[in-house]
Amino acid sequence: MQNNGVIIPTRYDGFSRLLHWLVAIVIIYAMCMGYILHILEGTPYFQFFSVLNMTLGTLATPIMLVRFIWRFFRPSVPYPAEIGHMKKSFLIFVHEVFYLTIFVTLVSGFLMLEKGYNLFGLWPIPQPIQNLEVNRFFFIVHRYACITLGVILVGHVAAVIHYYLAGKKAIIARML
């Protein structure tokens, strides 16, 4: 799209889309596996999937940080014209809350650890805080952050489906 000779992008750059989908895949997997881990407790699979979940959370944290910082440097992609100012403001606010919730989930997941683990089963990652009360506090924070993140994620996916079914594919195409 052009505006007075200036090309205005209609979708995000490849790096933004890559970061979006990497974080999305890790979050969806980690959330599902986090709840499945409660079922797997006491089985031979628990340790493997628990370490995998912690490893993916550890990797997602710097990816999410890069994604957050990159959004200040990437080219701006305007919302489609049919989305009004109030709705744009609401969408921006919800995305900010989404980012914050992801960060709270990732950080609290790390701070709740009651013992260290091996990243990919190879490199030792020590327990960051060695105070059981503090670890349990962050476990509670993590649990509520996961619930909040799940609700926002379901809302996000529902909005994508809504826009798709309403024929408003321009908003979806921004991240594809």
Secondary structure as GFF3:
##gff-version 3
##sequence-region A 1 176
A	DSSP	beta_strand	2	3	.	.	.	ID=ss1
A	DSSP	beta_strand	6	7	.	.	.	ID=ss2
A	DSSP	alpha_helix	14	40	.	.	.	ID=ss3
A	DSSP	alpha_helix	46	70	.	.	.	ID=ss4
A	DSSP	alpha_helix	85	111	.	.	.	ID=ss5
A	DSSP	beta_strand	117	119	.	.	.	ID=ss6
A	DSSP	beta_strand	123	125	.	.	.	ID=ss7
A	DSSP	alpha_helix	132	165	.	.	.	ID=ss8
A	DSSP	alpha_helix	169	173	.	.	.	ID=ss9
###
